[in-house]
Amino acid sequence: LQAGSLSGLSDQERNFWNENGYLLVPGALAPHEIEEYLHSTDELVARGKRRALAALSGVEAQDQKFQGVLFRSDGFDALLDHRGVFGKVLALMGPYISVLGTDVLVRYPRPSGEVESALHTDGGPSMQKILPQEQGFVLQLKVQYFFTNVLDENCGNFSVVPGSHKRSFPHRHDTNRRGIEMRQLRCSAGDAIVFPWSLWHAAAPNTVGEIRKSAIIRYGQLWCRPMDYQVVPSQVLQRLTIRQQRLVGHFEGEPSPNDYYGPSDKDQLSIILGDEWTTDPNLVSLRELDDYFRKNSGVRR
Ligand SMILES: O=C(O)CCC(=O)C(=O)O
């Protein structure tokens, strides 16, 4: 896959997703983009001076999670609908989606092997009880873009229990928690990992790696509530493209609450698919679904 390719989801990728519960997208970002995202990440870190100083002085630094990055920096906007991965998001989730959260994570090497991320699923206790269906749209997923290499184990790797996305999450005292096999995923700067809310995941210790830098875009169906904002302020909206604005829940005029279930705005598909994905043969079925809904649904008025 070339950097920036518009690739949708191949049958092979869909089968891998169904079986393992994640996708690795190699080379999603071009080299110059990696440089720019590293620069924007370093700016965020520099603003959190106290922790940055701790890192420089050789004391074991605490990992940093910058939540709501869209509101702290304009350096990550292009990740909302990045052409290297967005076609896959559309194929998995359909076009009635929004961005629920934007994070940047910085994980420092710690010789002690201490990790600040335990095994979990995303979205809290309610979503933990909802499991995906192979034929259905994905409820929520995250795309994690890596700006640094994670080429070996114990470099703060994003780690998963393959196939766990279809199983109920075991609680601390559950006996079936024993023998859980984690897979530490290896990837290069510029790669992205896509995974649904229900996949059991964690970060591995970073005992031998460099400082791991990445950003996460969390997508949900349009009717899901955002995680790190109520309404996006106009200063942020005005720097976004029309598609990015829609992805953060913006409608022209006053949206009706119903719009979040099935937008009455006839432009939803044109806005979200844009020139890049409107003719994608993998996504034709989405347009048919929308036409059918417009003709037959009483839900949307
Ligand atoms: O790769 C990581 O740092 C773990 C990310 C994570 O656990 C999450 O996004 O929920």
The ligand as a Gaussian input file, in Angstrom:
#p B3LYP/6-31G(d) Opt

LIG

0 1
 O       -1.132000       1.823000      22.440000
 C       -1.485000       2.314000      23.514000
 O       -0.830000       3.169000      24.064000
 C       -2.771000       1.859000      24.153000
 C       -3.911000       2.691000      23.668000
 C       -5.170000       2.355000      24.400000
 O       -5.195000       1.558000      25.274000
 C       -6.417000       2.999000      24.032000
 O       -6.443000       3.827000      23.135000
 O       -7.469000       2.681000      24.651000

